Amino acid sequence: MLTEKIRQNFSKHSTDYDTNAKVQKEMANELIDLIKNQGVFKKIFEIGCGTGFFSKLLLDLAPETIILNDISPKMLELTKNELIDHQNIQFIESNFENYQLKNKFDLITGNATFQWFKNIFPTFTKIFNSLEKSGVLAFSTFIDGTFFELDKAFKQTYLDERLPYKKHTLSFYSEDEIKECLERIGFKIIDSYTKDYVFYFSHPKEFLKSVHQIGAASFSQDTVKYSIMKKMFENYIKIFQNNTNLIPATYKVLFVIGKK
């Protein structure tokens, strides 16, 4: 089951997460700046708190109550230990898609989280129903176009080998899918924009290792033959290597502020 696999992967790599989660930290800093412009929040729920980097930024908003949720028990334990001196925090270990919110909140937020959800419509509906009047949903998420270099290298490889194309990269929601879903539920989108975060590596293997080390999978569970991977690496380098002999990996991120 994919959800269980995600939980196991994040728990397995929980101690490596803070060292390697560079894009997630940049996203968190940008998201908190957007949130600060929306007023004062006394009751906050964070979805997918991970090891607590974004949670610390939320605590600077001085909420009366903050609930931190994550699917990984090991990540949640790290966050508990990190924030042990704070008295107004509750911790909930759960897959948010299956969790029933019991209270209403001024702010429900998540950084680099929603790309893991199977079905965003019921999730956003649950959030909408759990916000106070004029409550805010603020989030960042990876969207379609993330790792497009990897996908293009795979496509070229299957073309070269005269084989039918198999999609090995993860499928992400598009910006339009997410915004249309929010508006259909009843959210008013106050602010939204996309941003590309591009990181450079000496080899595609190094890029894939960086993703693996935070517990995230860069491509699907389907086994990829060694010959295909080898050729994909060659194509990745051939198509994308720059004049400093580095290859790029792009994270396309959507930031959204929605109000009930």
Phi and psi in degrees as GROMACS dihedral restraints (atoms count N, CA, C in turn):
[ dihedral_restraints ]
;  ai    aj    ak    al  type     phi  dphi    fc
    3     4     5     6     1   -61.1    20    10
    4     5     6     7     1   -41.4    20    10
    6     7     8     9     1   -61.1    20    10
    7     8     9    10     1   -42.4    20    10
    9    10    11    12     1   -65.3    20    10
   10    11    12    13     1   -38.1    20    10
   12    13    14    15     1   -63.0    20    10
   13    14    15    16     1   -41.9    20    10
   15    16    17    18     1   -61.4    20    10
   16    17    18    19     1   -46.2    20    10
   18    19    20    21     1   -59.0    20    10
   19    20    21    22     1   -45.7    20    10
   21    22    23    24     1   -64.8    20    10
   22    23    24    25     1   -41.2    20    10
   24    25    26    27     1   -64.6    20    10
   25    26    27    28     1   -44.8    20    10
   27    28    29    30     1   -67.9    20    10
   28    29    30    31     1   -36.8    20    10
   30    31    32    33     1   -65.9    20    10
   31    32    33    34     1   -41.7    20    10
   33    34    35    36     1   -61.2    20    10
   34    35    36    37     1   -37.8    20    10
   36    37    38    39     1  -106.5    20    10
   37    38    39    40     1    19.9    20    10
   39    40    41    42     1   -60.5    20    10
   40    41    42    43     1   -37.9    20    10
   42    43    44    45     1   -75.3    20    10
   43    44    45    46     1   -17.5    20    10
   45    46    47    48     1   -93.6    20    10
   46    47    48    49     1   -10.0    20    10
   48    49    50    51     1   -60.8    20    10
   49    50    51    52     1   -51.4    20    10
   51    52    53    54     1   -61.8    20    10
   52    53    54    55     1   -33.3    20    10
   54    55    56    57     1   -69.3    20    10
   55    56    57    58     1   -34.9    20    10
   57    58    59    60     1  -106.4    20    10
   58    59    60    61     1   -11.5    20    10
   60    61    62    63     1   -84.3    20    10
   61    62    63    64     1    62.6    20    10
   63    64    65    66     1   -69.3    20    10
   64    65    66    67     1   -47.0    20    10
   66    67    68    69     1   -67.7    20    10
   67    68    69    70     1   -37.5    20    10
   69    70    71    72     1   -61.9    20    10
   70    71    72    73     1   -36.0    20    10
   72    73    74    75     1   -70.5    20    10
   73    74    75    76     1   -40.2    20    10
   75    76    77    78     1   -63.6    20    10
   76    77    78    79     1   -41.0    20    10
   78    79    80    81     1   -62.6    20    10
   79    80    81    82     1   -41.7    20    10
   81    82    83    84     1   -61.1    20    10
   82    83    84    85     1   -43.5    20    10
   84    85    86    87     1   -65.0    20    10
   85    86    87    88     1   -37.0    20    10
   87    88    89    90     1   -71.4    20    10
   88    89    90    91     1   -40.7    20    10
   90    91    92    93     1   -64.7    20    10
   91    92    93    94     1   -40.2    20    10
   93    94    95    96     1   -66.6    20    10
   94    95    96    97     1   -31.8    20    10
   96    97    98    99     1   -65.4    20    10
   97    98    99   100     1   -37.8    20    10
   99   100   101   102     1   -65.7    20    10
  100   101   102   103     1   -41.9    20    10
  102   103   104   105     1   -64.3    20    10
  103   104   105   106     1   -39.9    20    10
  105   106   107   108     1   -60.2    20    10
  106   107   108   109     1   -26.0    20    10
  108   109   110   111     1   -80.9    20    10
  109   110   111   112     1    -2.8    20    10
  111   112   113   114     1  -101.5    20    10
  112   113   114   115     1     3.2    20    10
  114   115   116   117     1   112.1    20    10
  115   116   117   118     1  -157.3    20    10
  117   118   119   120     1  -104.5    20    10
  118   119   120   121     1   136.5    20    10
  120   121   122   123     1  -124.7    20    10
  121   122   123   124     1   122.1    20    10
  123   124   125   126     1   -96.8    20    10
  124   125   126   127     1   -28.9    20    10
  126   127   128   129     1  -125.0    20    10
  127   128   129   130     1   113.3    20    10
  129   130   131   132     1  -122.0    20    10
  130   131   132   133     1   139.0    20    10
  132   133   134   135     1  -123.0    20    10
  133   134   135   136     1   122.8    20    10
  135   136   137   138     1  -106.3    20    10
  136   137   138   139     1   126.8    20    10
  138   139   140   141     1   -94.2    20    10
  139   140   141   142     1   127.9    20    10
  141   142   143   144     1    69.1    20    10
  142   143   144   145     1    58.9    20    10
  144   145   146   147     1   -72.5    20    10
  145   146   147   148     1   -18.0    20    10
  147   148   149   150     1    59.6    20    10
  148   149   150   151     1  -130.2    20    10
  150   151   152   153     1   -93.8    20    10
  151   152   153   154     1     7.0    20    10
  153   154   155   156     1    96.0    20    10
  154   155   156   157     1    10.4    20    10
  156   157   158   159     1   -62.4    20    10
  157   158   159   160     1   -50.3    20    10
  159   160   161   162     1   -69.1    20    10
  160   161   162   163     1   -32.8    20    10
  162   163   164   165     1   -58.7    20    10
  163   164   165   166     1   -40.0    20    10
  165   166   167   168     1   -61.8    20    10
  166   167   168   169     1   -39.6    20    10
  168   169   170   171     1   -65.8    20    10
  169   170   171   172     1   -37.6    20    10
  171   172   173   174     1   -66.7    20    10
  172   173   174   175     1   -35.5    20    10
  174   175   176   177     1   -65.5    20    10
  175   176   177   178     1   -26.4    20    10
  177   178   179   180     1   -66.2    20    10
  178   179   180   181     1   -16.2    20    10
  180   181   182   183     1   -78.2    20    10
  181   182   183   184     1    -4.7    20    10
  183   184   185   186     1    58.1    20    10
  184   185   186   187     1    52.3    20    10
  186   187   188   189     1   -72.3    20    10
  187   188   189   190     1   154.0    20    10
  189   190   191   192     1   -73.4    20    10
  190   191   192   193     1   -35.6    20    10
  192   193   194   195     1  -139.0    20    10
  193   194   195   196     1   137.6    20    10
  195   196   197   198     1  -139.2    20    10
  196   197   198   199     1   130.5    20    10
  198   199   200   201     1  -111.5    20    10
  199   200   201   202     1   128.1    20    10
  201   202   203   204     1  -110.7    20    10
  202   203   204   205     1   127.4    20    10
  204   205   206   207     1  -120.6    20    10
  205   206   207   208     1   141.6    20    10
  207   208   209   210     1  -156.1    20    10
  208   209   210   211     1   153.2    20    10
  210   211   212   213     1   -79.7    20    10
  211   212   213   214     1   -21.6    20    10
  213   214   215   216     1   -98.1    20    10
  214   215   216   217     1   118.6    20    10
  216   217   218   219     1   -64.3    20    10
  217   218   219   220     1   -33.2    20    10
  219   220   221   222     1   -72.0    20    10
  220   221   222   223     1   -39.6    20    10
  222   223   224   225     1   -65.2    20    10
  223   224   225   226     1   -41.0    20    10
  225   226   227   228     1   -63.3    20    10
  226   227   228   229     1   -37.4    20    10
  228   229   230   231     1   -65.9    20    10
  229   230   231   232     1   -39.8    20    10
  231   232   233   234     1   -62.1    20    10
  232   233   234   235     1   -40.8    20    10
  234   235   236   237     1   -66.5    20    10
  235   236   237   238     1   -41.8    20    10
  237   238   239   240     1   -57.2    20    10
  238   239   240   241     1   -45.6    20    10
  240   241   242   243     1   -65.7    20    10
  241   242   243   244     1   -36.0    20    10
  243   244   245   246     1   -71.3    20    10
  244   245   246   247     1   -33.1    20    10
  246   247   248   249     1  -111.3    20    10
  247   248   249   250     1    27.4    20    10
  249   250   251   252     1   -61.1    20    10
  250   251   252   253     1   -25.8    20    10
  252   253   254   255     1   -81.3    20    10
  253   254   255   256     1    -8.8    20    10
  255   256   257   258     1   -91.6    20    10
  256   257   258   259     1   132.0    20    10
  258   259   260   261     1   -95.3    20    10
  259   260   261   262     1   -15.5    20    10
  261   262   263   264     1  -101.5    20    10
  262   263   264   265     1    25.2    20    10
  264   265   266   267     1  -110.0    20    10
  265   266   267   268     1   136.3    20    10
  267   268   269   270     1  -114.4    20    10
  268   269   270   271     1   146.0    20    10
  270   271   272   273     1  -118.4    20    10
  271   272   273   274     1   134.3    20    10
  273   274   275   276     1  -130.4    20    10
  274   275   276   277     1   116.8    20    10
  276   277   278   279     1   -90.7    20    10
  277   278   279   280     1   112.0    20    10
  279   280   281   282     1  -170.3    20    10
  280   281   282   283     1   151.8    20    10
  282   283   284   285     1   -75.1    20    10
  283   284   285   286     1   114.0    20    10
  285   286   287   288     1   -58.2    20    10
  286   287   288   289     1   -30.3    20    10
  288   289   290   291     1   -60.8    20    10
  289   290   291   292     1   -26.5    20    10
  291   292   293   294     1  -104.3    20    10
  292   293   294   295     1    -0.5    20    10
  294   295   296   297     1   -91.7    20    10
  295   296   297   298     1   136.6    20    10
  297   298   299   300     1  -100.0    20    10
  298   299   300   301     1   113.6    20    10
  300   301   302   303     1   -67.5    20    10
  301   302   303   304     1   135.1    20    10
  303   304   305   306     1  -101.9    20    10
  304   305   306   307     1   -15.4    20    10
  306   307   308   309     1  -130.1    20    10
  307   308   309   310     1   175.8    20    10
  309   310   311   312     1  -107.4    20    10
  310   311   312   313     1   150.8    20    10
  312   313   314   315     1  -131.0    20    10
  313   314   315   316     1   153.7    20    10
  315   316   317   318     1   -76.9    20    10
  316   317   318   319     1   -32.6    20    10
  318   319   320   321     1  -141.2    20    10
  319   320   321   322     1   127.2    20    10
  321   322   323   324     1  -118.5    20    10
  322   323   324   325     1   130.1    20    10
  324   325   326   327     1  -145.3    20    10
  325   326   327   328     1   158.8    20    10
  327   328   329   330     1  -160.4    20    10
  328   329   330   331     1   135.3    20    10
  330   331   332   333     1  -110.7    20    10
  331   332   333   334     1   120.1    20    10
  333   334   335   336     1    54.8    20    10
  334   335   336   337     1    50.4    20    10
  336   337   338   339     1  -125.2    20    10
  337   338   339   340     1   -44.7    20    10
  339   340   341   342     1   -66.7    20    10
  340   341   342   343     1   -16.1    20    10
  342   343   344   345     1   -67.3    20    10
  343   344   345   346     1   -14.9    20    10
  345   346   347   348     1   -88.5    20    10
  346   347   348   349     1   -10.1    20    10
  348   349   350   351     1   -79.8    20    10
  349   350   351   352     1   138.8    20    10
  351   352   353   354     1   -69.7    20    10
  352   353   354   355     1   -40.9    20    10
  354   355   356   357     1  -140.1    20    10
  355   356   357   358     1   110.1    20    10
  357   358   359   360     1   -79.3    20    10
  358   359   360   361     1   -22.0    20    10
  360   361   362   363     1   -62.8    20    10
  361   362   363   364     1   -53.3    20    10
  363   364   365   366     1   -65.4    20    10
  364   365   366   367     1   -29.7    20    10
  366   367   368   369     1   -67.1    20    10
  367   368   369   370     1   -48.5    20    10
  369   370   371   372     1   -67.5    20    10
  370   371   372   373     1   -32.3    20    10
  372   373   374   375     1   -64.5    20    10
  373   374   375   376     1   -43.8    20    10
  375   376   377   378     1   -61.6    20    10
  376   377   378   379     1   -41.1    20    10
  378   379   380   381     1   -64.5    20    10
  379   380   381   382     1   -45.5    20    10
  381   382   383   384     1   -56.3    20    10
  382   383   384   385     1   -45.1    20    10
  384   385   386   387     1   -71.5    20    10
  385   386   387   388     1   -15.2    20    10
  387   388   389   390     1  -104.7    20    10
  388   389   390   391     1     8.9    20    10
  390   391   392   393     1   -98.0    20    10
  391   392   393   394     1   143.9    20    10
  393   394   395   396     1   -64.8    20    10
  394   395   396   397     1   165.4    20    10
  396   397   398   399     1   -56.2    20    10
  397   398   399   400     1   129.5    20    10
  399   400   401   402     1    66.5    20    10
  400   401   402   403     1    17.6    20    10
  402   403   404   405     1   -67.3    20    10
  403   404   405   406     1   160.9    20    10
  405   406   407   408     1  -117.8    20    10
  406   407   408   409     1   136.2    20    10
  408   409   410   411     1  -106.5    20    10
  409   410   411   412     1   122.2    20    10
  411   412   413   414     1  -129.3    20    10
  412   413   414   415     1   126.6    20    10
  414   415   416   417     1  -155.2    20    10
  415   416   417   418     1   161.4    20    10
  417   418   419   420     1  -124.7    20    10
  418   419   420   421     1   146.4    20    10
  420   421   422   423     1  -154.6    20    10
  421   422   423   424     1   149.2    20    10
  423   424   425   426     1   -73.5    20    10
  424   425   426   427     1   140.4    20    10
  426   427   428   429     1  -128.5    20    10
  427   428   429   430     1   177.5    20    10
  429   430   431   432     1   -52.5    20    10
  430   431   432   433     1   132.0    20    10
  432   433   434   435     1   112.1    20    10
  433   434   435   436     1   -16.3    20    10
  435   436   437   438     1   -65.7    20    10
  436   437   438   439     1   131.5    20    10
  438   439   440   441     1    60.8    20    10
  439   440   441   442     1    34.8    20    10
  441   442   443   444     1   -62.8    20    10
  442   443   444   445     1   -27.5    20    10
  444   445   446   447     1   -63.4    20    10
  445   446   447   448     1   -42.9    20    10
  447   448   449   450     1   -62.8    20    10
  448   449   450   451     1   -44.1    20    10
  450   451   452   453     1   -64.4    20    10
  451   452   453   454     1   -41.6    20    10
  453   454   455   456     1   -65.2    20    10
  454   455   456   457     1   -37.1    20    10
  456   457   458   459     1   -66.4    20    10
  457   458   459   460     1   -39.1    20    10
  459   460   461   462     1   -65.2    20    10
  460   461   462   463     1   -44.5    20    10
  462   463   464   465     1   -58.7    20    10
  463   464   465   466     1   -44.2    20    10
  465   466   467   468     1   -65.0    20    10
  466   467   468   469     1   -36.2    20    10
  468   469   470   471     1   -64.1    20    10
  469   470   471   472     1   -47.1    20    10
  471   472   473   474     1   -65.4    20    10
  472   473   474   475     1   -33.9    20    10
  474   475   476   477     1   -65.0    20    10
  475   476   477   478     1   -44.8    20    10
  477   478   479   480     1   -61.4    20    10
  478   479   480   481     1   -37.7    20    10
  480   481   482   483     1   -87.4    20    10
  481   482   483   484     1     1.2    20    10
  483   484   485   486     1    54.5    20    10
  484   485   486   487     1    44.2    20    10
  486   487   488   489     1  -117.5    20    10
  487   488   489   490     1   151.9    20    10
  489   490   491   492     1   -63.9    20    10
  490   491   492   493     1   138.9    20    10
  492   493   494   495     1   -65.8    20    10
  493   494   495   496     1   135.0    20    10
  495   496   497   498     1  -120.3    20    10
  496   497   498   499     1   128.4    20    10
  498   499   500   501     1   -80.6    20    10
  499   500   501   502     1   116.8    20    10
  501   502   503   504     1  -104.6    20    10
  502   503   504   505     1   -21.0    20    10
  504   505   506   507     1   -76.1    20    10
  505   506   507   508     1   156.3    20    10
  507   508   509   510     1   -66.6    20    10
  508   509   510   511     1   150.4    20    10
  510   511   512   513     1   -93.2    20    10
  511   512   513   514     1   126.3    20    10
  513   514   515   516     1  -112.3    20    10
  514   515   516   517     1   151.8    20    10
  516   517   518   519     1   -65.7    20    10
  517   518   519   520     1   153.2    20    10
  519   520   521   522     1   -90.7    20    10
  520   521   522   523     1   164.5    20    10
  522   523   524   525     1   -58.2    20    10
  523   524   525   526     1   -45.0    20    10
  525   526   527   528     1   -64.1    20    10
  526   527   528   529     1   -41.2    20    10
  528   529   530   531     1   -59.1    20    10
  529   530   531   532     1   -44.0    20    10
  531   532   533   534     1   -69.4    20    10
  532   533   534   535     1   -46.6    20    10
  534   535   536   537     1   -67.7    20    10
  535   536   537   538     1   -39.5    20    10
  537   538   539   540     1   -64.3    20    10
  538   539   540   541     1   -39.1    20    10
  540   541   542   543     1   -62.4    20    10
  541   542   543   544     1   -46.8    20    10
  543   544   545   546     1   -60.8    20    10
  544   545   546   547     1   -45.1    20    10
  546   547   548   549     1   -68.2    20    10
  547   548   549   550     1   -34.8    20    10
  549   550   551   552     1   -65.3    20    10
  550   551   552   553     1   -34.3    20    10
  552   553   554   555     1   -73.9    20    10
  553   554   555   556     1   -30.0    20    10
  555   556   557   558     1   128.5    20    10
  556   557   558   559     1     1.3    20    10
  558   559   560   561     1   -71.2    20    10
  559   560   561   562     1   142.8    20    10
  561   562   563   564     1   -98.1    20    10
  562   563   564   565     1   118.6    20    10
  564   565   566   567     1   -80.3    20    10
  565   566   567   568     1   112.0    20    10
  567   568   569   570     1   -81.4    20    10
  568   569   570   571     1   -38.9    20    10
  570   571   572   573     1  -153.6    20    10
  571   572   573   574     1   140.8    20    10
  573   574   575   576     1  -160.5    20    10
  574   575   576   577     1   142.5    20    10
  576   577   578   579     1  -164.1    20    10
  577   578   579   580     1   161.8    20    10
  579   580   581   582     1  -109.4    20    10
  580   581   582   583     1   154.8    20    10
  582   583   584   585     1  -146.6    20    10
  583   584   585   586     1   136.2    20    10
  585   586   587   588     1   -96.0    20    10
  586   587   588   589     1   128.9    20    10
  588   589   590   591     1  -109.6    20    10
  589   590   591   592     1   118.4    20    10
  591   592   593   594     1  -114.2    20    10
  592   593   594   595     1   125.4    20    10
  594   595   596   597     1  -116.2    20    10
  595   596   597   598     1   150.6    20    10
  597   598   599   600     1  -118.3    20    10
  598   599   600   601     1   141.1    20    10
  600   601   602   603     1  -134.2    20    10
  601   602   603   604     1   158.8    20    10
  603   604   605   606     1   -75.6    20    10
  604   605   606   607     1   -23.6    20    10
  606   607   608   609     1  -158.1    20    10
  607   608   609   610     1   150.2    20    10
  609   610   611   612     1   -55.0    20    10
  610   611   612   613     1   -31.7    20    10
  612   613   614   615     1   -60.5    20    10
  613   614   615   616     1   -39.7    20    10
  615   616   617   618     1   -64.6    20    10
  616   617   618   619     1   -40.6    20    10
  618   619   620   621     1   -61.4    20    10
  619   620   621   622     1   -50.1    20    10
  621   622   623   624     1   -62.0    20    10
  622   623   624   625     1   -36.1    20    10
  624   625   626   627     1   -64.9    20    10
  625   626   627   628     1   -39.2    20    10
  627   628   629   630     1   -63.3    20    10
  628   629   630   631     1   -35.9    20    10
  630   631   632   633     1   -71.8    20    10
  631   632   633   634     1   -43.4    20    10
  633   634   635   636     1   -60.8    20    10
  634   635   636   637     1   -34.9    20    10
  636   637   638   639     1   -72.4    20    10
  637   638   639   640     1   -11.1    20    10
  639   640   641   642     1  -103.5    20    10
  640   641   642   643     1     5.7    20    10
  642   643   644   645     1    89.3    20    10
  643   644   645   646     1     3.7    20    10
  645   646   647   648     1   -98.0    20    10
  646   647   648   649     1   144.2    20    10
  648   649   650   651     1   -92.2    20    10
  649   650   651   652     1   136.4    20    10
  651   652   653   654     1   -89.7    20    10
  652   653   654   655     1   -18.8    20    10
  654   655   656   657     1  -146.8    20    10
  655   656   657   658     1   171.9    20    10
  657   658   659   660     1   -65.3    20    10
  658   659   660   661     1   174.7    20    10
  660   661   662   663     1   -73.8    20    10
  661   662   663   664     1   -12.6    20    10
  663   664   665   666     1   -60.5    20    10
  664   665   666   667     1   134.3    20    10
  666   667   668   669     1   -69.6    20    10
  667   668   669   670     1   133.3    20    10
  669   670   671   672     1  -105.5    20    10
  670   671   672   673     1   127.9    20    10
  672   673   674   675     1   -60.9    20    10
  673   674   675   676     1   147.6    20    10
  675   676   677   678     1   -57.6    20    10
  676   677   678   679     1   -41.6    20    10
  678   679   680   681     1   -63.7    20    10
  679   680   681   682     1   -35.8    20    10
  681   682   683   684     1   -70.5    20    10
  682   683   684   685     1   -43.1    20    10
  684   685   686   687     1   -62.4    20    10
  685   686   687   688     1   -44.1    20    10
  687   688   689   690     1   -60.6    20    10
  688   689   690   691     1   -45.7    20    10
  690   691   692   693     1   -67.9    20    10
  691   692   693   694     1   -36.3    20    10
  693   694   695   696     1   -62.4    20    10
  694   695   696   697     1   -42.6    20    10
  696   697   698   699     1   -58.3    20    10
  697   698   699   700     1   -44.2    20    10
  699   700   701   702     1   -62.2    20    10
  700   701   702   703     1   -42.3    20    10
  702   703   704   705     1   -69.0    20    10
  703   704   705   706     1   -39.2    20    10
  705   706   707   708     1   -56.2    20    10
  706   707   708   709     1   -48.5    20    10
  708   709   710   711     1   -65.9    20    10
  709   710   711   712     1   -44.5    20    10
  711   712   713   714     1   -61.6    20    10
  712   713   714   715     1   -41.5    20    10
  714   715   716   717     1   -80.8    20    10
  715   716   717   718     1   -38.4    20    10
  717   718   719   720     1  -116.6    20    10
  718   719   720   721     1   -10.7    20    10
  720   721   722   723     1   -61.3    20    10
  721   722   723   724     1   134.0    20    10
  723   724   725   726     1   -93.7    20    10
  724   725   726   727     1  -174.8    20    10
  726   727   728   729     1   -74.1    20    10
  727   728   729   730     1    -3.1    20    10
  729   730   731   732     1  -105.9    20    10
  730   731   732   733     1    15.2    20    10
  732   733   734   735     1    64.0    20    10
  733   734   735   736     1    30.7    20    10
  735   736   737   738     1  -114.2    20    10
  736   737   738   739     1   153.2    20    10
  738   739   740   741     1  -112.9    20    10
  739   740   741   742     1   142.0    20    10
  741   742   743   744     1   -89.8    20    10
  742   743   744   745     1   155.7    20    10
  744   745   746   747     1  -136.2    20    10
  745   746   747   748     1   122.5    20    10
  747   748   749   750     1  -104.7    20    10
  748   749   750   751     1   129.6    20    10
  750   751   752   753     1  -104.4    20    10
  751   752   753   754     1   118.9    20    10
  753   754   755   756     1   -98.8    20    10
  754   755   756   757     1   121.4    20    10
  756   757   758   759     1  -120.4    20    10
  757   758   759   760     1   137.1    20    10
  759   760   761   762     1  -106.7    20    10
  760   761   762   763     1   128.2    20    10
  762   763   764   765     1  -107.2    20    10
  763   764   765   766     1   134.7    20    10
  765   766   767   768     1  -138.5    20    10
  766   767   768   769     1   134.7    20    10
  768   769   770   771     1  -117.6    20    10
  769   770   771   772     1   115.6    20    10
  771   772   773   774     1  -119.8    20    10
  772   773   774   775     1   145.2    20    10
  774   775   776   777     1  -123.6    20    10
  775   776   777   778     1   141.8    20    10
